[in-house]
C-alpha cells in the first residue's frame, strides 16, 4: 500500500520552510548541504513533493537556528 500524506499540510509546511530559509538568507542548496542531503531535497519539501520525518524537521530547524515547532507555525 502506498504511503499517503496530506498535501495541504505539506504545502503549508513547505511555504513556512521557504519563508524561514529566505529570512536567514540561505539558498536551497546551502540548506541541503547543511543538513547533509542532495540539492533537490529542500526543493521537494518546499513544493510538497516529499513527506518529512520528524528527525529531518529537527535537523532543518537546527540549521535554520529555530526551534522545531517554529516550522509548524502556519
BELKA-V560202 format. One record per residue. N is the residue number from 1. PHI is phi in degrees with one decimal (* if undefined). PSI is psi as a letter, one per 20 degrees, with the letter a starting at -180 (NA if undefined). OMEGA is omega in whole degrees, 0 to 359 (NA if undefined). Layout:
{{N & PHI & PSI & OMEGA} {N & PHI & PSI & OMEGA}}
This chain:
{{1 & * & p & 181} {2 & -72.4 & q & 178} {3 & -76.2 & p & 179} {4 & -111.1 & q & 174} {5 & -140.8 & r & 184} {6 & -76.4 & o & 178} {7 & -61.2 & h & 182} {8 & -63.5 & g & 179} {9 & -59.2 & g & 183} {10 & -66.5 & h & 177} {11 & -66.4 & g & 179} {12 & -65.1 & g & 178} {13 & -61.7 & g & 179} {14 & -61.8 & g & 178} {15 & -64.6 & g & 179} {16 & -66.1 & g & 178} {17 & -59.7 & g & 180} {18 & -58.8 & g & 180} {19 & -58.6 & g & 182} {20 & -66.2 & h & 179} {21 & -62.7 & g & 180} {22 & -67.5 & h & 177} {23 & -60.2 & h & 179} {24 & -85.4 & i & 178} {25 & 74.8 & k & 180} {26 & -103.6 & q & 171} {27 & -83.8 & r & 175} {28 & -60.2 & g & 180} {29 & -63.5 & g & 180} {30 & -62.6 & g & 179} {31 & -67.1 & g & 177} {32 & -59.4 & g & 179} {33 & -63.4 & h & 181} {34 & -61.1 & h & 182} {35 & -101.9 & j & 174} {36 & 77.1 & k & 178} {37 & -121.8 & r & 178} {38 & -74.7 & r & 187} {39 & -59.1 & h & 185} {40 & -84.3 & i & 186} {41 & -60.1 & g & 182} {42 & -65.7 & g & 177} {43 & -58.5 & g & 180} {44 & -63.1 & h & 177} {45 & -69.0 & g & 183} {46 & -64.3 & h & 179} {47 & -103.1 & j & 175} {48 & 56.1 & l & 178} {49 & -102.4 & i & 183} {50 & -127.6 & q & 168} {51 & -79.1 & q & 185} {52 & -121.7 & o & 177} {53 & -70.9 & q & 180} {54 & -58.0 & h & 180} {55 & -61.2 & h & 180} {56 & -74.5 & h & 176} {57 & -59.6 & g & 179} {58 & -62.8 & g & 179} {59 & -62.7 & g & 180} {60 & -63.4 & g & 180} {61 & -59.4 & g & 179} {62 & -60.4 & g & 180} {63 & -63.8 & h & 179} {64 & -87.9 & i & 181} {65 & 72.8 & k & 179} {66 & -126.9 & r & 174} {67 & -80.1 & q & 181} {68 & -53.0 & h & 181} {69 & -62.5 & h & 180} {70 & -66.2 & h & 176} {71 & -71.9 & i & 183} {72 & -103.6 & j & 182} {73 & -89.6 & m & 178} {74 & -136.4 & NA & NA}}
